């Protein structure tokens, strides 16, 4: 009888201890879940930032719109957050400044797209804050210390929430290669994939995160043959770029 009372006491104590452990573990589990939930929400807020929950984003109504940035055009007017780039005039050429070639190609491309009923914005070095379009292409020309270096290249943003930027870049690469007969330069740089116009997390003057984007280096101004081709025939790269954009935009159809 005495043993039974001791046994019951031991069982009771053990039950209490087990109960405390279970309650403690449950409380810790709930606390961890709360902390994880808070961390996820915090990360979500930091990730989407000023644009809010982009999973609920819808395209604004209206006709198709394309933004063509003219690389280095009016770079002296860049805002303070990009002041370090104000003196960046781009690739060097004895014939033209890079921005002049970029502008010629952009203007030709704009005319071709407008025939298709597409609204086109010619954009200087300074991007309107949160610029929204169905496609955005930054037009540049390349340079090298080796005058024999030739070719064009296209890159999409390193971080892309639209999941369509790679498609845009691929369309440009295919059509530009076919239209200009220039070789493809595979040397994509971090300055291209991390181009400031794409960096909406860092800069106010950047495109909206739901704008599909690409950067195009049309060819090498430091290669005399390639430079003459581009300068004397801006309509050829423009036609190739316009074809690529039309192909990219066609599946979307016009929205009103």
C-alpha positions in Angstrom: 0.0 0.0 0.0 2.9 2.3 0.9 4.6 1.5 -2.4 1.4 2.3 -4.3 1.2 5.8 -2.8 4.8 6.5 -3.7 4.2 5.1 -7.1 1.2 7.3 -7.6 3.2 10.3 -6.3 5.9 9.6 -8.9 3.4 9.2 -11.6 1.7 12.5 -10.6 5.0 14.4 -10.6 6.0 12.9 -13.9 2.7 14.0 -15.4 3.1 17.5 -14.2 6.7 17.6 -15.6 5.5 16.2 -18.9 2.7 18.7 -19.0 5.0 21.6 -18.3 7.4 20.4 -21.0 4.5 20.1 -23.5 3.1 23.5 -22.6 6.6 25.1 -22.9 7.2 23.4 -26.2 3.8 24.4 -27.6 4.4 28.0 -26.4 7.8 28.0 -28.1 6.3 26.6 -31.3 3.6 29.3 -31.4 6.3 31.9 -30.6 8.5 30.6 -33.4 5.6 30.5 -35.9 4.7 34.1 -34.9 8.4 35.2 -35.4 8.6 33.4 -38.7 5.3 35.0 -39.8 6.6 38.5 -38.8 9.9 37.8 -40.6 8.1 36.8 -43.7 5.9 39.9 -43.6 8.9 42.1 -43.0 10.8 40.5 -45.9 7.8 40.9 -48.1 7.4 44.6 -47.2 11.1 45.2 -47.8 11.0 43.2 -51.1 8.0 45.0 -52.6 8.8 48.3 -50.9 6.9 51.4 -52.1 5.1 49.4 -54.8 3.1 47.3 -52.4 2.0 43.8 -53.0 2.9 43.2 -56.7 1.2 39.8 -56.7 -2.0 41.8 -57.1 -0.6 44.2 -59.7 -2.6 44.5 -63.0 -1.5 46.3 -66.2 -3.0 49.8 -66.5 -5.6 50.1 -69.2 -4.6 51.7 -72.5 -2.8 51.0 -75.7 0.6 49.2 -75.9 3.5 51.4 -74.8 7.2 51.1 -75.2 9.9 53.1 -73.6 13.1 53.6 -75.6 15.9 55.0 -73.4 18.6 56.9 -75.4 21.8 55.9 -73.5 23.8 58.9 -72.2 21.4 61.4 -73.7 21.3 64.4 -71.3 23.3 62.6 -68.7 24.4 65.9 -67.2 20.8 66.3 -66.0 20.8 63.0 -64.0 19.4 63.5 -60.5 21.5 63.6 -57.3 21.1 59.9 -56.6 22.9 59.2 -59.9 25.3 62.1 -59.9 28.3 59.8 -60.3 27.1 59.1 -63.9 26.7 62.7 -65.0 30.1 62.7 -66.7 29.7 59.3 -68.3 29.4 60.1 -72.0 29.7 56.5 -73.2 31.8 54.9 -75.9 34.2 57.1 -77.8 34.1 57.7 -81.6 35.8 60.3 -83.9 32.5 60.5 -85.9 29.7 60.9 -83.4 29.0 61.0 -79.6 27.4 57.7 -78.5 24.2 59.5 -77.5 23.8 60.8 -81.0 23.9 57.4 -82.5 21.6 56.0 -79.8 19.2 58.8 -80.5 19.2 58.2 -84.3 18.4 54.5 -83.8 15.7 55.3 -81.1 14.0 57.9 -83.3 13.9 55.4 -86.3 12.5 52.7 -84.0 9.9 55.0 -82.6 8.6 55.9 -86.1 8.3 52.2 -87.0 6.5 51.3 -83.8 4.1 54.2 -84.1 2.9 52.9 -87.5 1.7 49.8 -85.6 -0.3 52.0 -83.2 2.2 51.6 -80.3 2.9 54.6 -78.1 6.6 55.2 -77.8 8.4 57.3 -75.2 11.9 58.5 -76.0 13.6 58.7 -72.6 16.9 60.4 -71.7 19.4 59.2 -69.2 17.0 60.1 -66.4 14.2 57.6 -66.0 10.8 59.0 -64.9 10.2 57.5 -61.4 8.4 54.2 -61.6 8.1 54.3 -65.4 5.5 51.7 -66.6 5.4 50.3 -70.1 4.8 47.0 -71.9 8.5 47.0 -72.8 11.5 49.1 -72.0 14.8 49.0 -74.0 17.9 51.0 -73.2 19.8 51.6 -76.4 23.6 51.9 -76.2 26.7 51.5 -78.3 29.8 49.6 -77.1 33.5 50.5 -76.8 36.7 48.6 -76.4 40.5 49.2 -76.2 40.8 46.7 -79.0 39.6 48.3 -82.3 39.1 44.8 -83.8 36.4 43.9 -81.2 33.0 43.7 -82.8 29.4 42.5 -82.2 26.3 43.4 -80.3 24.8 42.1 -77.1 21.6 42.1 -75.2 20.9 41.6 -71.5 17.8 41.5 -69.2 17.8 42.5 -65.6 19.5 40.3 -63.0 16.3 40.5 -61.0 13.1 40.3 -62.9 9.6 40.2 -61.4 7.8 40.2 -64.7 9.2 36.8 -65.8 9.2 38.3 -69.3 12.4 40.2 -69.6 14.4 37.2 -70.8 11.8 36.7 -73.5 12.2 40.3 -74.6 16.0 40.1 -74.6 15.9 36.8 -76.6 13.5 38.4 -79.2 15.9 41.3 -79.6 18.9 39.1 -79.9 17.3 37.0 -82.6 15.9 39.8 -84.7 18.9 42.0 -84.3 21.2 39.3 -85.4 19.1 38.5 -88.4 18.5 42.1 -89.4 22.0 43.5 -89.0 24.2 40.4 -89.7 26.3 41.5 -86.8 27.9 38.8 -84.6 26.8 38.3 -81.0 29.2 39.4 -78.3 28.7 36.9 -75.4 30.5 39.2 -72.9 27.5 40.3 -70.8 28.6 42.4 -67.9 27.2 43.1 -64.4 26.8 46.7 -65.4 24.3 45.5 -68.0 22.3 43.1 -65.9 22.4 45.5 -62.9 21.8 48.6 -65.0 20.6 51.5 -62.9 17.3 51.9 -64.9 16.4 48.4 -63.8 17.3 48.9 -60.1 13.9 50.0 -58.6 15.0 48.7 -55.2 17.9 51.2 -55.1 16.8 54.2 -57.2 13.7 56.4 -57.4 14.5 57.2 -61.0 14.1 53.7 -62.4 11.5 51.6 -64.2 8.5 50.0 -62.4 9.3 46.5 -61.3 6.5 45.1 -63.6 8.0 46.7 -66.8 9.8 44.0 -68.9 13.2 45.5 -69.8 16.4 44.9 -71.7 19.6 46.8 -72.5 21.0 46.6 -76.1 24.6 47.4 -77.0 24.0 47.9 -80.8 27.7 47.5 -81.8 31.2 48.8 -81.2 31.8 52.5 -82.0 35.5 51.7 -81.5 35.5 49.4 -84.5 35.7 51.7 -87.5 33.8 49.4 -89.9 31.0 48.7 -87.4 30.8 52.4 -86.4 30.3 53.5 -90.0 27.7 50.8 -90.6 25.7 52.0 -87.6 26.1 55.7 -88.2 25.3 55.6 -91.9 22.4 53.1 -91.6 20.5 53.7 -88.3 17.4 52.4 -90.0 18.8 48.9 -90.2 19.3 48.4 -86.4 16.1 50.3 -85.8 14.1 47.9 -88.0 15.6 44.9 -86.3 14.7 46.3 -82.9 11.2 47.3 -84.0 10.6 43.8 -85.3 11.7 42.3 -82.0 9.4 44.5 -80.0 6.4 43.9 -82.3 7.0 40.1 -81.9 7.3 40.4 -78.2 4.2 42.6 -77.8 2.0 40.7 -80.3 0.8 38.0 -78.0 -0.5 40.6 -75.6 -2.8 42.3 -78.1 -4.0 45.8 -77.6 -5.6 46.8 -74.3 -8.1 49.5 -73.9 
